């Protein structure tokens, strides 16, 4: 017996309309079901495959800023997708914690309106021991981003640069 994959995760939220707007408009998730009376929204990035990957429901009791989960990570298909999120987050004023290479991924750590940490990332076909996290400059051409990520793998500095 073994887990095949993560099916879905969810968050308790204070402001359901605000959070629904953030995850649908900014991240592109689609509402697959919702119940206004119960204050719950089901979302998916690929509703034809998975009814819901993410759930938002009213009822949060923890204060904004209290740690509830480590992160929610959203895989994208291309570096261009990562760069589009980079530009969109900047336009929308979304708080970004760090833009990084993990050696096996390039991503952006950011926060939703209620302070939950998320990540959008592109998986790179490479096996790199984790944790590996170094800051990356996404304000450059794609070939330079890949070159910088490659150089950071072997630059001799500490492989994990935690950001609080």
C-alpha positions in Angstrom: 0.0 0.0 0.0 1.4 3.5 -0.9 0.1 7.0 -1.6 -0.1 7.6 -5.3 -0.2 11.4 -5.2 -1.6 14.4 -3.3 -5.3 14.7 -4.1 -6.1 18.1 -2.7 -5.5 20.5 0.2 -7.5 23.3 1.7 -7.4 26.4 3.8 -9.7 27.9 6.4 -10.2 31.5 5.4 -11.6 34.8 6.8 -12.6 36.4 3.5 -13.9 33.8 1.1 -14.6 36.2 -1.8 -11.1 37.8 -1.6 -9.4 34.5 -1.4 -11.5 33.0 -4.2 -10.6 36.1 -6.4 -6.9 35.7 -5.6 -6.7 32.0 -6.5 -8.9 32.2 -9.6 -7.9 35.6 -11.1 -4.2 35.6 -10.2 -3.3 31.9 -10.3 -5.9 30.8 -12.8 -7.6 28.0 -10.8 -11.2 27.3 -11.8 -14.2 26.9 -9.5 -15.6 23.4 -9.9 -18.2 23.7 -7.2 -19.2 26.0 -4.4 -21.8 26.3 -1.7 -22.4 29.9 -0.5 -24.5 28.7 2.5 -21.6 26.5 3.8 -19.0 29.1 2.7 -16.9 26.6 0.7 -15.3 26.8 -2.8 -13.7 23.8 -4.7 -11.0 24.7 -7.2 -8.9 22.9 -9.7 -6.1 23.7 -12.2 -7.3 20.8 -14.4 -10.9 20.1 -13.7 -11.1 17.6 -16.6 -8.7 15.4 -14.6 -9.2 16.3 -10.9 -12.5 17.8 -9.6 -10.7 19.7 -6.9 -7.1 20.2 -5.9 -7.7 23.0 -3.6 -10.5 24.0 -1.2 -11.3 27.3 0.5 -13.8 27.4 3.4 -14.8 30.1 5.8 -14.0 29.5 9.5 -10.4 30.5 10.0 -9.6 31.1 13.7 -5.9 31.6 13.6 -4.6 35.1 13.3 -3.1 36.3 10.0 0.6 35.7 10.3 0.2 32.5 12.5 1.9 29.6 10.8 -0.7 27.1 9.6 1.0 25.3 6.8 4.5 25.4 5.4 3.6 26.2 1.8 1.3 25.4 -1.1 3.2 24.7 -4.3 1.8 25.0 -7.8 3.7 23.5 -10.6 3.8 25.3 -14.0 4.8 24.0 -17.4 7.4 26.5 -18.5 9.8 29.2 -17.4 7.7 31.6 -19.4 4.8 30.8 -17.0 7.1 31.5 -14.0 8.1 34.8 -15.6 4.4 35.7 -16.3 3.6 35.2 -12.6 6.7 37.3 -11.7 5.3 40.2 -13.7 1.7 39.7 -12.5 2.7 39.6 -8.9 4.7 42.8 -9.3 1.7 44.5 -11.1 -0.8 43.4 -8.4 1.5 44.1 -5.4 1.5 40.5 -4.3 4.1 40.1 -1.5 7.0 38.0 -2.8 9.3 36.3 -0.3 11.9 35.0 -2.6 12.6 34.1 -6.3 14.7 30.9 -6.2 16.4 28.0 -7.8 16.2 24.7 -6.0 18.6 23.1 -8.5 15.7 20.9 -9.6 13.2 23.8 -9.9 12.9 27.5 -10.5 10.2 29.2 -8.5 8.7 32.1 -6.7 7.6 32.1 -3.0 4.7 34.5 -2.4 1.9 35.2 0.0 -1.9 35.2 -0.6 -4.1 38.0 0.9 -4.3 36.1 4.3 -0.6 35.5 4.6 -0.4 31.9 3.5 2.9 31.1 1.7 2.6 29.7 -1.8 5.1 28.8 -4.5 4.8 28.6 -8.3 7.6 26.5 -9.8 8.9 24.9 -12.9 10.3 21.4 -12.3 13.8 20.9 -13.8 14.7 17.4 -14.8 17.7 17.1 -12.5 18.3 15.4 -9.2 19.6 17.8 -6.6 19.9 17.1 -2.9 17.4 19.1 -0.8 17.2 21.5 0.8 18.8 23.6 -1.9 17.5 27.2 -2.2 19.4 30.1 -3.6 18.0 33.5 -4.7 17.6 34.0 -8.4 17.2 37.1 -10.5 14.0 36.7 -12.7 14.5 40.2 -14.2 16.6 38.8 -17.1 16.2 36.8 -20.3 15.3 33.1 -19.9 18.7 31.9 -21.1 20.4 34.1 -18.5 18.1 32.8 -15.8 19.0 29.2 -16.7 22.7 30.1 -16.8 22.5 31.8 -13.4 20.6 28.8 -11.9 23.3 26.5 -13.3 26.1 28.7 -11.9 24.5 28.8 -8.5 24.6 25.0 -8.3 28.4 25.1 -8.2 29.3 28.5 -6.7 30.6 27.1 -3.4 28.2 29.1 -1.2 25.8 27.6 1.3 23.1 25.7 -0.6 20.3 26.7 1.6 19.6 30.4 2.1 16.5 30.5 4.3 14.3 33.6 4.2 12.0 34.2 7.1 
